[in-house]
């Protein structure tokens, strides 16, 4: 009976941890989208404002692009693989 109670508690804790991880990922992705939009708007303002010097900032342009979450996951998973495996 005690073992059943422990297993049930562990499964419940694992389910909560998974939900928490998914929520954290969603919040991070939303934050990334917001930051990307802010950077894009700042860059647009810099181009449109006649009082500011026109310049090209490649890093800001890259940061202003929304990243593909699936591609990022593939890169992360690829980094975790031991050398010599694909």
Secondary structure per residue as TSV (DSSP state, phi and psi in degrees):
chain	resnum	aa	ss	phi	psi
A	1	X	-	360.0	-41.9
A	2	X	H	-65.6	-40.4
A	3	X	H	-63.0	-40.5
A	4	X	H	-63.2	-42.5
A	5	X	H	-63.3	-41.8
A	6	X	H	-65.2	-45.6
A	7	X	H	-63.1	-41.0
A	8	X	H	-63.5	-43.0
A	9	X	H	-64.0	-41.1
A	10	X	H	-65.1	-42.5
A	11	X	H	-62.9	-41.6
A	12	X	H	-63.8	-42.6
A	13	X	H	-64.3	-39.5
A	14	X	H	-65.9	-40.1
A	15	X	H	-63.7	-43.0
A	16	X	H	-64.4	-40.2
A	17	X	H	-64.2	-39.9
A	18	X	H	-65.0	-43.9
A	19	X	H	-62.7	-40.9
A	20	X	H	-63.1	-41.4
A	21	X	H	-65.2	-41.2
A	22	X	H	-64.9	-41.4
A	23	X	H	-64.4	-41.6
A	24	X	H	-61.3	-42.0
A	25	X	H	-63.7	-43.7
A	26	X	H	-63.2	-40.9
A	27	X	H	-65.0	-41.5
A	28	X	H	-64.0	-41.2
A	29	X	H	-66.6	-39.4
A	30	X	H	-64.6	-42.3
A	31	X	H	-61.7	-40.4
A	32	X	H	-63.6	-42.9
A	33	X	H	-62.4	-41.5
A	34	X	H	-64.8	-45.2
A	35	X	H	-62.9	-39.9
A	36	X	H	-61.3	-43.3
A	37	X	H	-64.5	-42.3
A	38	X	H	-60.8	-45.6
A	39	X	H	-62.8	-43.8
A	40	X	H	-62.6	-41.4
A	41	X	H	-66.4	-40.6
A	42	X	H	-64.0	-41.7
A	43	X	H	-64.5	-41.1
A	44	X	H	-63.3	-42.5
A	45	X	H	-62.4	-41.0
A	46	X	H	-62.7	-36.8
A	47	X	H	-73.0	-36.5
A	48	X	H	-83.6	-21.2
A	49	X	-	-82.0	117.4
A	50	X	T	-70.0	-16.4
A	51	X	T	-81.2	-16.2
A	52	X	S	-98.6	143.7
A	53	X	-	-68.9	134.5
A	54	X	-	-74.8	134.4
A	55	X	-	-152.6	160.2
A	56	X	-	-108.4	123.6
A	57	X	-	-119.7	98.7
A	58	X	H	-63.8	-37.9
A	59	X	H	-63.4	-43.8
A	60	X	H	-65.9	-36.6
A	61	X	H	-62.9	-42.3
A	62	X	H	-65.5	-41.5
A	63	X	H	-70.0	-21.4
A	64	X	T	-80.6	-4.7
A	65	X	S	-94.1	135.1
A	66	X	-	-71.3	128.6
A	67	X	-	-82.8	154.8
A	68	X	-	-86.5	112.3
A	69	X	H	-61.0	-37.4
A	70	X	H	-64.9	-43.3
A	71	X	H	-63.1	-37.8
A	72	X	H	-63.5	-40.5
A	73	X	H	-63.6	-41.9
A	74	X	H	-61.4	-41.6
A	75	X	H	-63.8	-42.2
A	76	X	H	-65.1	-46.9
A	77	X	H	-64.5	-36.9
A	78	X	H	-65.2	-34.7
A	79	X	H	-70.1	-26.0
A	80	X	H	-79.6	-21.1
A	81	X	S	-69.1	141.5
A	82	X	-	-66.6	155.8
A	83	X	T	-61.7	142.6
A	84	X	T	92.5	-6.0
A	85	X	-	-111.9	156.4
A	86	X	-	-129.9	360.0
